[in-house]
Amino acid sequence: MNNQIVNKEINTYLSLLTIEQKTSVLGLIKSFLKTDERISKKQYNKELSAAEKRIAKGKSVSQESLQKSSDRW
């Protein structure tokens, strides 16, 4: 596959994702790049706060729920 085809396909799939899914994909992409730069304390706290808000809204998966799901794989 050439670069243009891959970019087009990625964009097609990205448009189908929710914002939470896009955020997860972005994190995955960033992990592939593996920069040695540390994030600032301010950025860390911002990300932590966002995660706590998602949890408070119920947008998380419990360990128990994940284990039950994985038993069906």
mmCIF file as gemmi writes it, N, C-alpha and C atoms, coordinates in Angstrom:
data_model
loop_
_atom_site.group_PDB
_atom_site.id
_atom_site.type_symbol
_atom_site.label_atom_id
_atom_site.label_alt_id
_atom_site.label_comp_id
_atom_site.label_asym_id
_atom_site.label_entity_id
_atom_site.label_seq_id
_atom_site.pdbx_PDB_ins_code
_atom_site.Cartn_x
_atom_site.Cartn_y
_atom_site.Cartn_z
_atom_site.occupancy
_atom_site.B_iso_or_equiv
_atom_site.pdbx_formal_charge
_atom_site.auth_seq_id
_atom_site.auth_asym_id
_atom_site.pdbx_PDB_model_num
ATOM 1 N N . MET Axp A 1 ? 0.844 -1.185 0 1 0 ? 1 A 1
ATOM 2 C CA . MET Axp A 1 ? 0 0 0 1 0 ? 1 A 1
ATOM 3 C C . MET Axp A 1 ? 0.883 1.239 0 1 0 ? 1 A 1
ATOM 4 N N . ASN Axp A 2 ? 0.485 2.219 -0.789 1 0 ? 2 A 1
ATOM 5 C CA . ASN Axp A 2 ? 1.283 3.436 -0.766 1 0 ? 2 A 1
ATOM 6 C C . ASN Axp A 2 ? 0.766 4.404 0.294 1 0 ? 2 A 1
ATOM 7 N N . ASN Axp A 3 ? 1.533 5.43 0.555 1 0 ? 3 A 1
ATOM 8 C CA . ASN Axp A 3 ? 1.247 6.37 1.641 1 0 ? 3 A 1
ATOM 9 C C . ASN Axp A 3 ? -0.109 7.058 1.474 1 0 ? 3 A 1
ATOM 10 N N . GLN Axp A 4 ? -0.442 7.456 0.25 1 0 ? 4 A 1
ATOM 11 C CA . GLN Axp A 4 ? -1.719 8.138 0.016 1 0 ? 4 A 1
ATOM 12 C C . GLN Axp A 4 ? -2.905 7.235 0.339 1 0 ? 4 A 1
ATOM 13 N N . ILE Axp A 5 ? -2.819 5.995 -0.062 1 0 ? 5 A 1
ATOM 14 C CA . ILE Axp A 5 ? -3.912 5.048 0.194 1 0 ? 5 A 1
ATOM 15 C C . ILE Axp A 5 ? -4.068 4.821 1.686 1 0 ? 5 A 1
ATOM 16 N N . VAL Axp A 6 ? -2.955 4.642 2.382 1 0 ? 6 A 1
ATOM 17 C CA . VAL Axp A 6 ? -2.997 4.42 3.828 1 0 ? 6 A 1
ATOM 18 C C . VAL Axp A 6 ? -3.593 5.633 4.534 1 0 ? 6 A 1
ATOM 19 N N . ASN Axp A 7 ? -3.14 6.835 4.169 1 0 ? 7 A 1
ATOM 20 C CA . ASN Axp A 7 ? -3.68 8.052 4.79 1 0 ? 7 A 1
ATOM 21 C C . ASN Axp A 7 ? -5.177 8.19 4.555 1 0 ? 7 A 1
ATOM 22 N N . LYS Axp A 8 ? -5.621 7.901 3.35 1 0 ? 8 A 1
ATOM 23 C CA . LYS Axp A 8 ? -7.05 7.998 3.03 1 0 ? 8 A 1
ATOM 24 C C . LYS Axp A 8 ? -7.857 6.996 3.861 1 0 ? 8 A 1
ATOM 25 N N . GLU Axp A 9 ? -7.356 5.771 3.962 1 0 ? 9 A 1
ATOM 26 C CA . GLU Axp A 9 ? -8.069 4.753 4.731 1 0 ? 9 A 1
ATOM 27 C C . GLU Axp A 9 ? -8.107 5.1 6.214 1 0 ? 9 A 1
ATOM 28 N N . ILE Axp A 10 ? -6.992 5.59 6.749 1 0 ? 10 A 1
ATOM 29 C CA . ILE Axp A 10 ? -6.953 6.006 8.159 1 0 ? 10 A 1
ATOM 30 C C . ILE Axp A 10 ? -7.978 7.104 8.408 1 0 ? 10 A 1
ATOM 31 N N . ASN Axp A 11 ? -8.005 8.108 7.535 1 0 ? 11 A 1
ATOM 32 C CA . ASN Axp A 11 ? -8.964 9.206 7.694 1 0 ? 11 A 1
ATOM 33 C C . ASN Axp A 11 ? -10.405 8.723 7.627 1 0 ? 11 A 1
ATOM 34 N N . THR Axp A 12 ? -10.672 7.758 6.766 1 0 ? 12 A 1
ATOM 35 C CA . THR Axp A 12 ? -12.025 7.203 6.665 1 0 ? 12 A 1
ATOM 36 C C . THR Axp A 12 ? -12.439 6.553 7.977 1 0 ? 12 A 1
ATOM 37 N N . TYR Axp A 13 ? -11.56 5.741 8.537 1 0 ? 13 A 1
ATOM 38 C CA . TYR Axp A 13 ? -11.884 5.075 9.795 1 0 ? 13 A 1
ATOM 39 C C . TYR Axp A 13 ? -11.952 6.048 10.963 1 0 ? 13 A 1
ATOM 40 N N . LEU Axp A 14 ? -11.046 7.018 11.001 1 0 ? 14 A 1
ATOM 41 C CA . LEU Axp A 14 ? -11.052 7.992 12.097 1 0 ? 14 A 1
ATOM 42 C C . LEU Axp A 14 ? -12.369 8.754 12.161 1 0 ? 14 A 1
ATOM 43 N N . SER Axp A 15 ? -12.936 9.047 11.015 1 0 ? 15 A 1
ATOM 44 C CA . SER Axp A 15 ? -14.189 9.8 10.999 1 0 ? 15 A 1
ATOM 45 C C . SER Axp A 15 ? -15.348 9.012 11.613 1 0 ? 15 A 1
ATOM 46 N N . LEU Axp A 16 ? -15.192 7.713 11.749 1 0 ? 16 A 1
ATOM 47 C CA . LEU Axp A 16 ? -16.246 6.87 12.317 1 0 ? 16 A 1
ATOM 48 C C . LEU Axp A 16 ? -16.15 6.719 13.835 1 0 ? 16 A 1
ATOM 49 N N . LEU Axp A 17 ? -15.043 7.175 14.416 1 0 ? 17 A 1
ATOM 50 C CA . LEU Axp A 17 ? -14.798 6.984 15.844 1 0 ? 17 A 1
ATOM 51 C C . LEU Axp A 17 ? -15.398 8.096 16.687 1 0 ? 17 A 1
ATOM 52 N N . THR Axp A 18 ? -15.684 7.759 17.943 1 0 ? 18 A 1
ATOM 53 C CA . THR Axp A 18 ? -16.113 8.771 18.908 1 0 ? 18 A 1
ATOM 54 C C . THR Axp A 18 ? -14.886 9.537 19.369 1 0 ? 18 A 1
ATOM 55 N N . ILE Axp A 19 ? -15.092 10.632 20.057 1 0 ? 19 A 1
ATOM 56 C CA . ILE Axp A 19 ? -13.964 11.43 20.548 1 0 ? 19 A 1
ATOM 57 C C . ILE Axp A 19 ? -13.118 10.628 21.541 1 0 ? 19 A 1
ATOM 58 N N . GLU Axp A 20 ? -13.771 9.794 22.342 1 0 ? 20 A 1
ATOM 59 C CA . GLU Axp A 20 ? -13.026 8.967 23.303 1 0 ? 20 A 1
ATOM 60 C C . GLU Axp A 20 ? -12.148 7.958 22.56 1 0 ? 20 A 1
ATOM 61 N N . GLN Axp A 21 ? -12.701 7.366 21.492 1 0 ? 21 A 1
ATOM 62 C CA . GLN Axp A 21 ? -11.932 6.404 20.717 1 0 ? 21 A 1
ATOM 63 C C . GLN Axp A 21 ? -10.77 7.088 20.008 1 0 ? 21 A 1
ATOM 64 N N . LYS Axp A 22 ? -11.03 8.287 19.478 1 0 ? 22 A 1
ATOM 65 C CA . LYS Axp A 22 ? -9.961 9.038 18.814 1 0 ? 22 A 1
ATOM 66 C C . LYS Axp A 22 ? -8.838 9.375 19.794 1 0 ? 22 A 1
ATOM 67 N N . THR Axp A 23 ? -9.213 9.718 21.023 1 0 ? 23 A 1
ATOM 68 C CA . THR Axp A 23 ? -8.219 10.026 22.042 1 0 ? 23 A 1
ATOM 69 C C . THR Axp A 23 ? -7.359 8.799 22.331 1 0 ? 23 A 1
ATOM 70 N N . SER Axp A 24 ? -7.979 7.643 22.391 1 0 ? 24 A 1
ATOM 71 C CA . SER Axp A 24 ? -7.228 6.402 22.616 1 0 ? 24 A 1
ATOM 72 C C . SER Axp A 24 ? -6.282 6.111 21.465 1 0 ? 24 A 1
ATOM 73 N N . VAL Axp A 25 ? -6.772 6.276 20.247 1 0 ? 25 A 1
ATOM 74 C CA . VAL Axp A 25 ? -5.937 6.043 19.068 1 0 ? 25 A 1
ATOM 75 C C . VAL Axp A 25 ? -4.757 7.015 19.054 1 0 ? 25 A 1
ATOM 76 N N . LEU Axp A 26 ? -5.012 8.259 19.4 1 0 ? 26 A 1
ATOM 77 C CA . LEU Axp A 26 ? -3.944 9.25 19.454 1 0 ? 26 A 1
ATOM 78 C C . LEU Axp A 26 ? -2.866 8.841 20.458 1 0 ? 26 A 1
ATOM 79 N N . GLY Axp A 27 ? -3.303 8.356 21.612 1 0 ? 27 A 1
ATOM 80 C CA . GLY Axp A 27 ? -2.344 7.88 22.613 1 0 ? 27 A 1
ATOM 81 C C . GLY Axp A 27 ? -1.511 6.725 22.092 1 0 ? 27 A 1
ATOM 82 N N . LEU Axp A 28 ? -2.156 5.831 21.359 1 0 ? 28 A 1
ATOM 83 C CA . LEU Axp A 28 ? -1.443 4.693 20.778 1 0 ? 28 A 1
ATOM 84 C C . LEU Axp A 28 ? -0.415 5.172 19.761 1 0 ? 28 A 1
ATOM 85 N N . ILE Axp A 29 ? -0.818 6.087 18.902 1 0 ? 29 A 1
ATOM 86 C CA . ILE Axp A 29 ? 0.099 6.623 17.9 1 0 ? 29 A 1
ATOM 87 C C . ILE Axp A 29 ? 1.293 7.279 18.58 1 0 ? 29 A 1
ATOM 88 N N . LYS Axp A 30 ? 1.028 8.071 19.602 1 0 ? 30 A 1
ATOM 89 C CA . LYS Axp A 30 ? 2.114 8.737 20.318 1 0 ? 30 A 1
ATOM 90 C C . LYS Axp A 30 ? 3.061 7.725 20.953 1 0 ? 30 A 1
ATOM 91 N N . SER Axp A 31 ? 2.519 6.6 21.43 1 0 ? 31 A 1
ATOM 92 C CA . SER Axp A 31 ? 3.374 5.586 22.057 1 0 ? 31 A 1
ATOM 93 C C . SER Axp A 31 ? 4.313 4.948 21.035 1 0 ? 31 A 1
ATOM 94 N N . PHE Axp A 32 ? 3.898 4.885 19.767 1 0 ? 32 A 1
ATOM 95 C CA . PHE Axp A 32 ? 4.775 4.353 18.723 1 0 ? 32 A 1
ATOM 96 C C . PHE Axp A 32 ? 5.963 5.27 18.479 1 0 ? 32 A 1
ATOM 97 N N . LEU Axp A 33 ? 5.76 6.565 18.667 1 0 ? 33 A 1
ATOM 98 C CA . LEU Axp A 33 ? 6.811 7.534 18.387 1 0 ? 33 A 1
ATOM 99 C C . LEU Axp A 33 ? 7.858 7.586 19.486 1 0 ? 33 A 1
ATOM 100 N N . LYS Axp A 34 ? 7.495 7.181 20.673 1 0 ? 34 A 1
ATOM 101 C CA . LYS Axp A 34 ? 8.398 7.063 21.822 1 0 ? 34 A 1
ATOM 102 C C . LYS Axp A 34 ? 9.415 8.186 21.937 1 0 ? 34 A 1
ATOM 103 N N . THR Axp A 35 ? 8.944 9.359 22.2 1 0 ? 35 A 1
ATOM 104 C CA . THR Axp A 35 ? 9.881 10.447 22.46 1 0 ? 35 A 1
ATOM 105 C C . THR Axp A 35 ? 10.353 10.333 23.897 1 0 ? 35 A 1
ATOM 106 N N . ASP Axp A 36 ? 11.552 10.758 24.144 1 0 ? 36 A 1
ATOM 107 C CA . ASP Axp A 36 ? 12.098 10.696 25.493 1 0 ? 36 A 1
ATOM 108 C C . ASP Axp A 36 ? 11.755 11.938 26.304 1 0 ? 36 A 1
ATOM 109 N N . GLU Axp A 37 ? 10.945 12.8 25.71 1 0 ? 37 A 1
ATOM 110 C CA . GLU Axp A 37 ? 10.572 14.015 26.406 1 0 ? 37 A 1
ATOM 111 C C . GLU Axp A 37 ? 9.55 13.707 27.502 1 0 ? 37 A 1
ATOM 112 N N . ARG Axp A 38 ? 9.77 14.269 28.64 1 0 ? 38 A 1
ATOM 113 C CA . ARG Axp A 38 ? 8.837 14.121 29.748 1 0 ? 38 A 1
ATOM 114 C C . ARG Axp A 38 ? 7.797 15.219 29.626 1 0 ? 38 A 1
ATOM 115 N N . ILE Axp A 39 ? 6.578 14.9 30.017 1 0 ? 39 A 1
ATOM 116 C CA . ILE Axp A 39 ? 5.559 15.938 29.989 1 0 ? 39 A 1
ATOM 117 C C . ILE Axp A 39 ? 5.699 16.798 31.239 1 0 ? 39 A 1
ATOM 118 N N . SER Axp A 40 ? 5.187 17.991 31.132 1 0 ? 40 A 1
ATOM 119 C CA . SER Axp A 40 ? 5.277 18.91 32.266 1 0 ? 40 A 1
ATOM 120 C C . SER Axp A 40 ? 4.304 18.482 33.357 1 0 ? 40 A 1
ATOM 121 N N . LYS Axp A 41 ? 4.53 18.986 34.541 1 0 ? 41 A 1
ATOM 122 C CA . LYS Axp A 41 ? 3.634 18.715 35.656 1 0 ? 41 A 1
ATOM 123 C C . LYS Axp A 41 ? 2.228 19.234 35.335 1 0 ? 41 A 1
ATOM 124 N N . LYS Axp A 42 ? 2.167 20.38 34.679 1 0 ? 42 A 1
ATOM 125 C CA . LYS Axp A 42 ? 0.887 20.971 34.292 1 0 ? 42 A 1
ATOM 126 C C . LYS Axp A 42 ? 0.144 20.043 33.314 1 0 ? 42 A 1
ATOM 127 N N . GLN Axp A 43 ? 0.862 19.518 32.317 1 0 ? 43 A 1
ATOM 128 C CA . GLN Axp A 43 ? 0.237 18.611 31.342 1 0 ? 43 A 1
ATOM 129 C C . GLN Axp A 43 ? -0.201 17.314 32.017 1 0 ? 43 A 1
ATOM 130 N N . TYR Axp A 44 ? 0.633 16.792 32.896 1 0 ? 44 A 1
ATOM 131 C CA . TYR Axp A 44 ? 0.289 15.572 33.634 1 0 ? 44 A 1
ATOM 132 C C . TYR Axp A 44 ? -1 15.772 34.421 1 0 ? 44 A 1
ATOM 133 N N . ASN Axp A 45 ? -1.093 16.88 35.142 1 0 ? 45 A 1
ATOM 134 C CA . ASN Axp A 45 ? -2.283 17.159 35.937 1 0 ? 45 A 1
ATOM 135 C C . ASN Axp A 45 ? -3.515 17.349 35.054 1 0 ? 45 A 1
ATOM 136 N N . LYS Axp A 46 ? -3.324 17.961 33.883 1 0 ? 46 A 1
ATOM 137 C CA . LYS Axp A 46 ? -4.424 18.156 32.942 1 0 ? 46 A 1
ATOM 138 C C . LYS Axp A 46 ? -4.954 16.796 32.456 1 0 ? 46 A 1
ATOM 139 N N . GLU Axp A 47 ? -4.048 15.898 32.083 1 0 ? 47 A 1
ATOM 140 C CA . GLU Axp A 47 ? -4.44 14.571 31.617 1 0 ? 47 A 1
ATOM 141 C C . GLU Axp A 47 ? -5.087 13.766 32.736 1 0 ? 47 A 1
ATOM 142 N N . LEU Axp A 48 ? -4.558 13.88 33.937 1 0 ? 48 A 1
ATOM 143 C CA . LEU Axp A 48 ? -5.117 13.184 35.091 1 0 ? 48 A 1
ATOM 144 C C . LEU Axp A 48 ? -6.53 13.676 35.381 1 0 ? 48 A 1
ATOM 145 N N . SER Axp A 49 ? -6.722 14.98 35.333 1 0 ? 49 A 1
ATOM 146 C CA . SER Axp A 49 ? -8.035 15.568 35.57 1 0 ? 49 A 1
ATOM 147 C C . SER Axp A 49 ? -9.041 15.097 34.522 1 0 ? 49 A 1
ATOM 148 N N . ALA Axp A 50 ? -8.62 15.059 33.262 1 0 ? 50 A 1
ATOM 149 C CA . ALA Axp A 50 ? -9.504 14.594 32.188 1 0 ? 50 A 1
ATOM 150 C C . ALA Axp A 50 ? -9.892 13.133 32.399 1 0 ? 50 A 1
ATOM 151 N N . ALA Axp A 51 ? -8.935 12.317 32.818 1 0 ? 51 A 1
ATOM 152 C CA . ALA Axp A 51 ? -9.218 10.904 33.071 1 0 ? 51 A 1
ATOM 153 C C . ALA Axp A 51 ? -10.189 10.745 34.243 1 0 ? 51 A 1
ATOM 154 N N . GLU Axp A 52 ? -9.998 11.535 35.286 1 0 ? 52 A 1
ATOM 155 C CA . GLU Axp A 52 ? -10.899 11.468 36.442 1 0 ? 52 A 1
ATOM 156 C C . GLU Axp A 52 ? -12.319 11.878 36.054 1 0 ? 52 A 1
ATOM 157 N N . LYS Axp A 53 ? -12.444 12.862 35.158 1 0 ? 53 A 1
ATOM 158 C CA . LYS Axp A 53 ? -13.768 13.281 34.692 1 0 ? 53 A 1
ATOM 159 C C . LYS Axp A 53 ? -14.44 12.17 33.883 1 0 ? 53 A 1
ATOM 160 N N . ARG Axp A 54 ? -13.664 11.485 33.041 1 0 ? 54 A 1
ATOM 161 C CA . ARG Axp A 54 ? -14.226 10.369 32.271 1 0 ? 54 A 1
ATOM 162 C C . ARG Axp A 54 ? -14.708 9.267 33.214 1 0 ? 54 A 1
ATOM 163 N N . ILE Axp A 55 ? -13.937 8.98 34.23 1 0 ? 55 A 1
ATOM 164 C CA . ILE Axp A 55 ? -14.311 7.953 35.209 1 0 ? 55 A 1
ATOM 165 C C . ILE Axp A 55 ? -15.576 8.361 35.946 1 0 ? 55 A 1
ATOM 166 N N . ALA Axp A 56 ? -15.66 9.614 36.365 1 0 ? 56 A 1
ATOM 167 C CA . ALA Axp A 56 ? -16.829 10.111 37.091 1 0 ? 56 A 1
ATOM 168 C C . ALA Axp A 56 ? -18.094 10.035 36.239 1 0 ? 56 A 1
ATOM 169 N N . LYS Axp A 57 ? -17.938 10.184 34.913 1 0 ? 57 A 1
ATOM 170 C CA . LYS Axp A 57 ? -19.081 10.098 34.002 1 0 ? 57 A 1
ATOM 171 C C . LYS Axp A 57 ? -19.413 8.658 33.635 1 0 ? 57 A 1
ATOM 172 N N . GLY Axp A 58 ? -18.656 7.731 34.187 1 0 ? 58 A 1
ATOM 173 C CA . GLY Axp A 58 ? -18.909 6.317 33.907 1 0 ? 58 A 1
ATOM 174 C C . GLY Axp A 58 ? -18.311 5.843 32.6 1 0 ? 58 A 1
ATOM 175 N N . LYS Axp A 59 ? -17.423 6.622 32.035 1 0 ? 59 A 1
ATOM 176 C CA . LYS Axp A 59 ? -16.805 6.252 30.766 1 0 ? 59 A 1
ATOM 177 C C . LYS Axp A 59 ? -15.511 5.493 31.018 1 0 ? 59 A 1
ATOM 178 N N . SER Axp A 60 ? -15.648 4.383 31.718 1 0 ? 60 A 1
ATOM 179 C CA . SER Axp A 60 ? -14.493 3.544 32.014 1 0 ? 60 A 1
ATOM 180 C C . SER Axp A 60 ? -14.96 2.1 32.109 1 0 ? 60 A 1
ATOM 181 N N . VAL Axp A 61 ? -14.013 1.195 32.156 1 0 ? 61 A 1
ATOM 182 C CA . VAL Axp A 61 ? -14.308 -0.228 32.266 1 0 ? 61 A 1
ATOM 183 C C . VAL Axp A 61 ? -13.671 -0.737 33.548 1 0 ? 61 A 1
ATOM 184 N N . SER Axp A 62 ? -14.457 -1.395 34.372 1 0 ? 62 A 1
ATOM 185 C CA . SER Axp A 62 ? -13.906 -1.928 35.615 1 0 ? 62 A 1
ATOM 186 C C . SER Axp A 62 ? -13.047 -3.158 35.327 1 0 ? 62 A 1
ATOM 187 N N . GLN Axp A 63 ? -12.172 -3.474 36.24 1 0 ? 63 A 1
ATOM 188 C CA . GLN Axp A 63 ? -11.33 -4.657 36.108 1 0 ? 63 A 1
ATOM 189 C C . GLN Axp A 63 ? -12.196 -5.907 36.005 1 0 ? 63 A 1
ATOM 190 N N . GLU Axp A 64 ? -13.228 -5.973 36.827 1 0 ? 64 A 1
ATOM 191 C CA . GLU Axp A 64 ? -14.13 -7.134 36.828 1 0 ? 64 A 1
ATOM 192 C C . GLU Axp A 64 ? -14.826 -7.291 35.474 1 0 ? 64 A 1
ATOM 193 N N . SER Axp A 65 ? -15.321 -6.199 34.945 1 0 ? 65 A 1
ATOM 194 C CA . SER Axp A 65 ? -15.998 -6.216 33.665 1 0 ? 65 A 1
ATOM 195 C C . SER Axp A 65 ? -15.041 -6.641 32.541 1 0 ? 65 A 1
ATOM 196 N N . LEU Axp A 66 ? -13.823 -6.144 32.596 1 0 ? 66 A 1
ATOM 197 C CA . LEU Axp A 66 ? -12.824 -6.497 31.602 1 0 ? 66 A 1
ATOM 198 C C . LEU Axp A 66 ? -12.494 -7.985 31.67 1 0 ? 66 A 1
ATOM 199 N N . GLN Axp A 67 ? -12.367 -8.503 32.876 1 0 ? 67 A 1
ATOM 200 C CA . GLN Axp A 67 ? -12.071 -9.928 33.027 1 0 ? 67 A 1
ATOM 201 C C . GLN Axp A 67 ? -13.211 -10.781 32.487 1 0 ? 67 A 1
ATOM 202 N N . LYS Axp A 68 ? -14.453 -10.389 32.767 1 0 ? 68 A 1
ATOM 203 C CA . LYS Axp A 68 ? -15.596 -11.141 32.236 1 0 ? 68 A 1
ATOM 204 C C . LYS Axp A 68 ? -15.609 -11.113 30.72 1 0 ? 68 A 1
ATOM 205 N N . SER Axp A 69 ? -15.321 -9.969 30.155 1 0 ? 69 A 1
ATOM 206 C CA . SER Axp A 69 ? -15.279 -9.855 28.689 1 0 ? 69 A 1
ATOM 207 C C . SER Axp A 69 ? -14.177 -10.717 28.1 1 0 ? 69 A 1
ATOM 208 N N . SER Axp A 70 ? -13.015 -10.696 28.728 1 0 ? 70 A 1
ATOM 209 C CA . SER Axp A 70 ? -11.885 -11.448 28.194 1 0 ? 70 A 1
ATOM 210 C C . SER Axp A 70 ? -12.1 -12.953 28.316 1 0 ? 70 A 1
ATOM 211 N N . ASP Axp A 71 ? -12.925 -13.385 29.248 1 0 ? 71 A 1
ATOM 212 C CA . ASP Axp A 71 ? -13.234 -14.824 29.364 1 0 ? 71 A 1
ATOM 213 C C . ASP Axp A 71 ? -13.965 -15.349 28.134 1 0 ? 71 A 1
ATOM 214 N N . ARG Axp A 72 ? -14.638 -14.437 27.431 1 0 ? 72 A 1
ATOM 215 C CA . ARG Axp A 72 ? -15.404 -14.845 26.234 1 0 ? 72 A 1
ATOM 216 C C . ARG Axp A 72 ? -14.564 -14.822 24.962 1 0 ? 72 A 1
ATOM 217 N N . TRP Axp A 73 ? -13.306 -14.407 25.045 1 0 ? 73 A 1
ATOM 218 C CA . TRP Axp A 73 ? -12.463 -14.331 23.85 1 0 ? 73 A 1
ATOM 219 C C . TRP Axp A 73 ? -12.051 -15.694 23.398 1 0 ? 73 A 1
